[in-house]
Amino acid sequence: MSEFSQTVPELVAWARKNDFSISLPVDRLSFLLAIATLNGERLEGEMSEGELVDAFRHVSDAFEQTSETISQRANNAINDLVRQRLLNRFTSEITEGNAIYRLTPLGIGITDYYIRQREFSTLRLSMQLSIVAGELKRAADAAEEGGDEFHWHRNVFAPLKYSVAEIFDSIDLTQRIMDEQQQLVKDDIAQLLNKDWRAAISSCELLLSETSGTLRELQDTLDAAGDKLQANLLRIQDSTMARDDLHFVDRLVFDLQSKLDRIVSWGQQAIDLWIGYDRHVHKFIRTAIDMDKNRVFAQRLRQSVQTYFDEPWALTYANADRLLDMRDEEMALRDEEVTGELPADLEFEEFNEIREQLAALIEAQLAVYKEKGIPLDLGLVAREFLAQYPRGVTSTWRGSSWIRRYSWASPRQISPDCRQNGSRLMITEPRYRRMSLTNIEQVMPVKLAQALANPLFPALDSALRAGRHIGLDELDNHAFLMDFQDYLEEFYARYNVELIRAPEGFFYLRPRSTTLISRSVLSELDMMVGKILCYLYLSPERLANEGILPSRSSMTSC
């Protein structure tokens, strides 16, 4: 193979010719890691066959294997590692039967991945980047000096190929290992939260902060050195532009620039992804864990389950109809496939279409005014529009009204005076005036127009639609509803809701059909858990009666 280019066919033929293959089950890999650990304690880096058998004995004991055939199995394991070129065996006639074993570069690489590369060190990264910066600076100076091909090979290409590129590969390997470490940290956090999430909060916070700090240190170190490294690479690239025989240097510089860009961009991307995961975990802690800050529910439920055999209890629940929460909005997104035609009640029109329809009607009235001199009658326009497009009422009346759109109001406006505790009404000057002489009675009653034009109505309407009860404590709004109750009942009937005045005196909106509002349905499992929590706080007497307190007991307690 060429020293500077390795094509895919050449690599495939080379691997096939040498019969490369690796098969490392967990016991073989553990044996290899044990050899590497023991080998690191020896200065000469050599191990005898007896020492390998001792290492295999530790592995066999850890896997709880039989010790009767340990010599035979150790011999098979050693031969297997030698066959896979993970160990080198050296024999001589002097030491016949006592061979010497050394780890091959492949064996060292595999064990380094599992042992020495697992810990990230900011100091190590800083030293690597410092060495790279020095090598790149010397290579850039040599490139600017120029020289023959031997000069470029020795002083530029060799440092870039065998020093800078290898350190970049080492940093890239460290980053890939950190990706695995982040996944392991996520798995640890998930296991902690599944076992005992209350006690695991501090551990989760520690894991999150340590990983975030490590990523931040890595990115700060890369940002500080990245610009200098890129500048020296650009110096070398500028020096090779005038030479046609230095294409191998130019290609190597391009590869190093790509590796450097990937290393720097990886840091920021990893930080962004980890920040998102950190927020997700903290959101879970706030929503799922802080609901039971005093651990009352969890403690009572745990005690009841633990003491069940000593103090047994029974759980009875009714398979009742599902509960409907008619006032909560449904926040879950729906992606069900819808087929067929929509019912007429569900059809809608865009606001642009409604505006075009109104513009056409007004244009027709203006044409009549131009030809016959008849004033513009907006009431007639609204009446014709509602007659032609009845389903446009929902779109045009939602959130506002026709009266508010054209700012119609009565000559005088009534509003309660809060400073007199609502005991009298104050007559104020009109804030809204008619825009034309159109008769409002053609569109709606004047009293309804006065109600909708009142400045209290927008906020009051929003409160009623949100499900609030308007009582006597809100004097202004309650007096307003008392004055215009009959007309507002007709107004809200258009939205398929009823304005109800309760016997207690407060007002509220009630939908005529529960199918037109969003709903939140409790599952049977949620209902059963709620029953459990409720029964845990009942006394034994009330628990025996399924939570019902007899009248005698209630009178006695009183």
Rosetta blueprint (number, residue, H / E / L):
1 M L
2 S L
3 E L
4 F L
5 S L
6 Q L
7 T L
8 V H
9 P H
10 E H
11 L H
12 V H
13 A H
14 W H
15 A H
16 R H
17 K H
18 N H
19 D L
20 F L
21 S L
22 I L
23 S L
24 L L
25 P L
26 V H
27 D H
28 R H
29 L H
30 S H
31 F H
32 L H
33 L H
34 A H
35 I H
36 A H
37 T H
38 L H
39 N H
40 G H
41 E L
42 R L
43 L L
44 E L
45 G L
46 E L
47 M E
48 S E
49 E H
50 G H
51 E H
52 L H
53 V H
54 D H
55 A H
56 F H
57 R H
58 H H
59 V H
60 S H
61 D H
62 A H
63 F L
64 E L
65 Q L
66 T L
67 S L
68 E L
69 T L
70 I H
71 S H
72 Q H
73 R H
74 A H
75 N H
76 N H
77 A H
78 I H
79 N H
80 D H
81 L H
82 V H
83 R H
84 Q L
85 R L
86 L L
87 L E
88 N E
89 R E
90 F E
91 T L
92 S L
93 E L
94 I L
95 T L
96 E L
97 G L
98 N L
99 A L
100 I E
101 Y E
102 R E
103 L E
104 T L
105 P H
106 L H
107 G H
108 I H
109 G H
110 I H
111 T H
112 D H
113 Y H
114 Y H
115 I L
116 R L
117 Q L
118 R L
119 E L
120 F L
121 S L
122 T H
123 L H
124 R H
125 L H
126 S H
127 M H
128 Q H
129 L H
130 S H
131 I H
132 V H
133 A H
134 G H
135 E H
136 L H
137 K H
138 R H
139 A H
140 A H
141 D H
142 A H
143 A H
144 E H
145 E H
146 G L
147 G L
148 D L
149 E H
150 F H
151 H H
152 W H
153 H H
154 R H
155 N H
156 V H
157 F H
158 A H
159 P H
160 L H
161 K H
162 Y H
163 S H
164 V H
165 A H
166 E H
167 I H
168 F H
169 D H
170 S H
171 I H
172 D H
173 L H
174 T H
175 Q H
176 R H
177 I H
178 M H
179 D H
180 E H
181 Q H
182 Q H
183 Q H
184 L H
185 V H
186 K H
187 D H
188 D H
189 I H
190 A H
191 Q H
192 L H
193 L H
194 N H
195 K H
196 D H
197 W L
198 R L
199 A L
200 A L
201 I H
202 S H
203 S H
204 C H
205 E H
206 L H
207 L H
208 L H
209 S H
210 E H
211 T H
212 S H
213 G H
214 T H
215 L H
216 R H
217 E H
218 L H
219 Q H
220 D H
221 T H
222 L H
223 D H
224 A H
225 A H
226 G H
227 D H
228 K H
229 L H
230 Q H
231 A H
232 N H
233 L H
234 L H
235 R H
236 I H
237 Q H
238 D H
239 S H
240 T H
241 M L
242 A L
243 R L
244 D L
245 D L
246 L L
247 H H
248 F H
249 V H
250 D H
251 R H
252 L H
253 V H
254 F H
255 D H
256 L H
257 Q H
258 S H
259 K H
260 L H
261 D H
262 R H
263 I H
264 V H
265 S H
266 W H
267 G H
268 Q H
269 Q H
270 A H
271 I H
272 D H
273 L H
274 W H
275 I H
276 G H
277 Y H
278 D H
279 R H
280 H H
281 V H
282 H H
283 K H
284 F H
285 I H
286 R H
287 T H
288 A H
289 I H
290 D H
291 M H
292 D H
293 K L
294 N L
295 R L
296 V H
297 F H
298 A H
299 Q H
300 R H
301 L H
302 R H
303 Q H
304 S H
305 V H
306 Q H
307 T L
308 Y L
309 F L
310 D L
311 E L
312 P L
313 W L
314 A L
315 L L
316 T L
317 Y L
318 A L
319 N L
320 A L
321 D L
322 R L
323 L L
324 L E
325 D L
326 M L
327 R L
328 D L
329 E L
330 E L
331 M L
332 A L
333 L L
334 R L
335 D L
336 E L
337 E L
338 V L
339 T L
340 G L
341 E L
342 L L
343 P L
344 A H
345 D H
346 L H
347 E L
348 F L
349 E L
350 E L
351 F H
352 N H
353 E H
354 I H
355 R H
356 E H
357 Q H
358 L H
359 A H
360 A H
361 L H
362 I H
363 E H
364 A H
365 Q H
366 L H
367 A H
368 V H
369 Y H
370 K H
371 E H
372 K H
373 G L
374 I L
375 P L
376 L L
377 D L
378 L H
379 G H
380 L H
381 V H
382 A H
383 R H
384 E H
385 F H
386 L H
387 A H
388 Q H
389 Y L
390 P L
391 R L
392 G H
393 V H
394 T H
395 S H
396 T H
397 W H
398 R L
399 G L
400 S L
401 S L
402 W H
403 I H
404 R H
405 R H
406 Y H
407 S L
408 W L
409 A L
410 S L
411 P L
412 R L
413 Q E
414 I E
415 S E
416 P E
417 D L
418 C H
419 R H
420 Q H
421 N L
422 G L
423 S L
424 R L
425 L E
426 M E
427 I E
428 T E
429 E L
430 P L
431 R L
432 Y L
433 R L
434 R L
435 M L
436 S L
437 L L
438 T L
439 N L
440 I H
441 E H
442 Q H
443 V L
444 M L
445 P L
446 V H
447 K H
448 L H
449 A H
450 Q H
451 A H
452 L H
453 A H
454 N L
455 P L
456 L L
457 F H
458 P H
459 A H
460 L H
461 D H
462 S H
463 A H
464 L H
465 R H
466 A L
467 G L
468 R L
469 H L
470 I E
471 G L
472 L L
473 D L
474 E L
475 L H
476 D H
477 N H
478 H H
479 A H
480 F H
481 L H
482 M H
483 D H
484 F L
485 Q H
486 D H
487 Y H
488 L H
489 E H
490 E H
491 F H
492 Y H
493 A H
494 R L
495 Y L
496 N L
497 V E
498 E E
499 L E
500 I E
501 R E
502 A L
503 P L
504 E L
505 G L
506 F L
507 F E
508 Y E
509 L E
510 R E
511 P E
512 R L
513 S L
514 T H
515 T H
516 L H
517 I L
518 S L
519 R L
520 S L
521 V E
522 L L
523 S L
524 E H
525 L H
526 D H
527 M H
528 M H
529 V H
530 G H
531 K H
532 I H
533 L H
534 C H
535 Y H
536 L H
537 Y L
538 L L
539 S L
540 P H
541 E H
542 R H
543 L H
544 A H
545 N L
546 E L
547 G L
548 I L
549 L L
550 P L
551 S H
552 R H
553 S H
554 S H
555 M H
556 T H
557 S H
558 C L
